Amino acid sequence: QVQLVESRGGSVEAGGSLRLSCAASDEAFSSNCMAWFRQAPGKQREGVAAIYTADGASYYDDSVKGRFTISRDNAKNILYLQMNNLKPEDSAMYYCAAEIRGGNWPAAAENPRVALRPKYNYWGQGTQVTVSS
């Protein structure tokens, strides 16, 4: 059974840091790509960061570049998102995702921007991050 379980998020003041983790089943963790998405109330789900399983290459949305880092612990099957210098606009529900859908994979393999589209087969339950000003 494919499982993705995010850690508890949290509330911080602007400028603070949080680290999210996502414990994944073997099938999810070995899939072609894993990513973090977020969704604020009334907004569409947006890709924050993605990491390719084969080579560990990562890609970030411009809004978080230089502040967020996505990483994998291959020994523990855990995906991380380190978030630094948080801003109020980072407040959202954050989701871990795994395995880009088959039809989208060729494009995603060539263009990392595709990896930030919500075209994944597996999703975690979400965890809330709140940043106060």
C-alpha positions in Angstrom: 0.0 0.0 0.0 1.4 3.4 -1.0 1.6 5.8 1.9 2.7 9.3 2.4 2.5 10.7 5.9 3.6 14.3 6.6 4.8 15.4 9.9 2.9 18.0 11.9 3.4 21.5 10.6 3.4 24.5 12.9 3.1 28.2 13.5 6.0 30.6 13.4 6.7 34.3 13.1 7.9 35.8 9.9 11.6 35.1 9.4 11.4 31.9 11.3 12.1 28.3 10.1 10.3 25.0 9.9 11.2 21.6 8.6 8.5 19.3 7.2 9.0 15.7 6.7 7.1 13.0 4.8 7.5 9.4 5.6 6.9 7.3 2.4 6.3 3.7 1.6 8.9 2.0 -0.5 6.8 2.2 -3.7 6.3 6.0 -3.2 9.9 6.7 -2.3 11.3 4.8 -5.3 9.0 6.5 -7.8 10.2 8.8 -10.5 9.8 12.1 -8.6 8.6 13.5 -5.3 7.5 17.0 -4.5 6.0 19.4 -2.0 2.9 21.4 -2.9 0.9 23.9 -0.9 -2.6 25.3 -1.0 -3.9 28.4 0.7 -7.6 29.0 1.2 -9.3 30.0 -2.0 -6.2 29.4 -4.1 -5.1 26.6 -6.4 -2.6 24.0 -5.3 0.9 25.1 -6.3 4.2 23.2 -6.6 6.9 24.4 -4.2 9.8 22.0 -4.8 10.4 18.8 -6.6 13.3 16.2 -6.5 14.0 13.6 -9.1 14.7 10.2 -7.7 17.2 9.0 -10.3 19.8 11.8 -9.9 18.6 13.8 -6.9 18.2 17.0 -9.0 15.9 19.5 -7.4 13.8 22.3 -8.7 12.0 25.2 -6.9 9.3 27.6 -7.6 10.6 31.2 -7.8 8.6 32.2 -4.8 10.7 29.9 -2.5 14.0 29.7 -4.3 16.9 30.5 -1.9 14.7 29.9 1.2 13.4 26.4 0.9 15.4 23.2 0.4 14.0 19.8 -0.6 15.9 16.7 0.3 15.7 12.9 0.7 16.9 10.5 3.3 17.2 7.3 1.3 18.0 5.2 4.3 14.8 6.2 6.1 12.4 6.8 3.1 11.8 10.3 4.3 11.3 13.4 2.2 12.1 16.8 3.8 11.3 20.4 3.2 13.5 22.8 5.1 11.8 26.2 5.1 13.8 29.3 6.1 13.0 33.0 6.3 9.3 32.2 6.2 6.9 34.9 5.1 3.2 35.3 5.9 2.4 34.4 2.2 4.0 31.0 2.8 1.0 30.1 5.1 -0.9 27.2 3.6 -1.6 23.5 3.8 1.5 21.7 2.6 1.3 18.3 0.8 3.8 15.7 0.0 3.4 14.0 -3.4 5.0 11.1 -5.2 5.1 9.6 -8.7 4.4 11.8 -11.6 1.6 10.3 -13.7 2.8 8.2 -16.7 1.6 10.5 -19.4 3.3 13.5 -17.8 6.6 11.9 -17.1 8.4 12.3 -20.4 7.7 16.1 -20.3 8.7 16.3 -16.6 12.0 14.4 -17.3 12.9 17.1 -19.8 11.4 20.2 -18.1 11.5 20.5 -14.3 8.6 23.0 -14.4 6.4 20.1 -15.3 7.4 18.5 -12.0 5.7 21.3 -10.2 2.3 20.7 -11.7 -0.1 18.7 -9.5 0.0 15.6 -11.8 1.0 13.1 -9.2 -0.5 9.7 -8.3 0.0 9.8 -4.6 -0.6 12.5 -2.0 -0.2 12.9 1.7 -3.0 14.1 4.0 -1.5 17.6 4.3 -0.1 19.6 7.2 -0.8 23.2 8.1 1.9 25.9 8.1 1.0 29.3 9.5 3.4 32.3 9.4 2.5 35.4 11.4 3.7 38.8 10.6 
